[in-house]
Amino acid sequence: MIIPWQEIDPDTLTNLIEHFVLREGTDYGVRELSLEQKVNRVRQQLACGEAVIMYSELHETVDIKLRRTLHSE
């Protein structure tokens, strides 16, 4: 189930994004980015629809996924 990011409390959204960024260890290219920069990138991806917040009722978990990967799962 996709949860609209706009409906999540701003502090909760920031915490969720920070947890995602720290857990994923995503490669951001040659230059290392700060946590704040990584959070801002994910926030931009959510705002433009590239990424979505997913809730799994089965696992009772929340995650951030790239929209383009949803059909391959």
C-alpha positions as CSV (number, residue, x, y, z in Angstrom):
1,M,0.0,0.0,0.0
2,I,1.4,3.4,-1.0
3,I,1.2,6.0,1.8
4,P,1.1,9.6,0.5
5,W,4.2,11.3,2.0
6,Q,2.2,14.6,2.3
7,E,0.0,12.9,5.0
8,I,2.9,12.0,7.2
9,D,3.9,14.3,10.1
10,P,7.0,16.3,8.9
11,D,9.2,15.1,11.8
12,T,8.1,11.5,11.3
13,L,8.8,11.8,7.6
14,T,12.3,13.1,8.3
15,N,13.0,10.3,10.7
16,L,11.7,7.7,8.1
17,I,14.0,9.2,5.4
18,E,17.0,9.3,7.7
19,H,16.5,5.7,8.7
20,F,16.1,4.7,5.0
21,V,19.3,6.6,4.0
22,L,21.4,5.2,6.9
23,R,20.1,1.6,6.3
24,E,20.5,1.6,2.5
25,G,24.1,2.8,2.3
26,T,23.2,4.0,-1.2
27,D,26.0,5.0,-3.6
28,Y,25.7,8.7,-4.3
29,G,28.6,8.9,-6.8
30,V,32.2,10.1,-6.5
31,R,31.6,12.8,-3.9
32,E,30.3,11.7,-0.5
33,L,27.1,13.5,0.6
34,S,26.1,14.6,4.1
35,L,23.1,13.0,5.8
36,E,21.2,16.2,5.2
37,Q,22.0,16.2,1.5
38,K,21.0,12.5,1.2
39,V,17.7,13.2,3.1
40,N,17.0,16.2,0.8
41,R,17.6,14.0,-2.3
42,V,15.1,11.4,-1.1
43,R,12.6,14.1,-0.2
44,Q,12.9,15.5,-3.7
45,Q,12.3,12.0,-5.2
46,L,9.2,11.7,-3.1
47,A,8.0,15.2,-4.1
48,C,8.4,14.5,-7.8
49,G,6.9,11.0,-7.6
50,E,10.2,9.0,-8.4
51,A,10.0,7.4,-4.9
52,V,7.0,6.3,-2.8
53,I,6.5,5.3,0.8
54,M,5.2,1.7,1.0
55,Y,3.5,0.1,4.0
56,S,3.4,-3.7,4.1
57,E,0.5,-5.1,6.0
58,L,1.9,-8.5,5.9
59,H,5.3,-7.5,7.5
60,E,4.0,-4.4,9.3
61,T,6.8,-2.4,7.9
62,V,7.3,0.9,6.1
63,D,9.9,1.4,3.4
64,I,10.8,3.9,0.6
65,K,10.9,2.4,-2.9
66,L,11.7,3.8,-6.3
67,R,8.5,3.8,-8.3
68,R,10.2,2.2,-11.3
69,T,11.1,-0.8,-9.3
70,L,7.5,-1.5,-8.0
71,H,6.4,-3.6,-11.0
72,S,9.5,-5.8,-10.9
73,E,8.8,-7.0,-7.3
